[in-house]
Structure formats: C-alpha cells, structure tokens
C-alpha cells in the first residue's frame, strides 16, 4: 500500500484532489454567489451564521463546521479570494 500525500490542484471551479490510487475528486469550493443563509460546510440554513475571519466570504453555523471546512477545503483557497 502506497501512502503518498494526495495531489491538490486548483481549477476554475474549485479544487481537484488526486489520490495515490489515481482517483480524482473534485471540490467546488467557492460558488459564484454564496448563499448568505447557508453554512458552507453542512449546508444547513440558519438565521445566524459566522463569517470566515480572513476572507469574510464563506459562512458557518458554528465553530465545528468552520474547523471541518477549513481542514477539508477552505484553507486551500482562502488566501486567493
């Protein structure tokens, strides 16, 4: 079993992750228009959302969702906004 780091590349619509098995996984990170009442991680609709402290574009329903989304996706494109 090969335990290499996955290869992550930026695309026009988000990110592509290539696993060590050769599988491509596409993530659409930042849509053209972000729904201001939708959590970027769990996609729950709620009245109170918290913005990313750095880019102020993505929103989260709580701190746990923010941490999970940061680890999975957002850390790769937050600086580029």
Protein Blocks (a to p, Z undefined) as FASTA:
>chain_A
ZZbdcdddddfklccdddfkopacdddfbgfbdcfkbcfklopacfbdcddfklomaccf
bfklmmmmmmmmmmmmmmmZZ
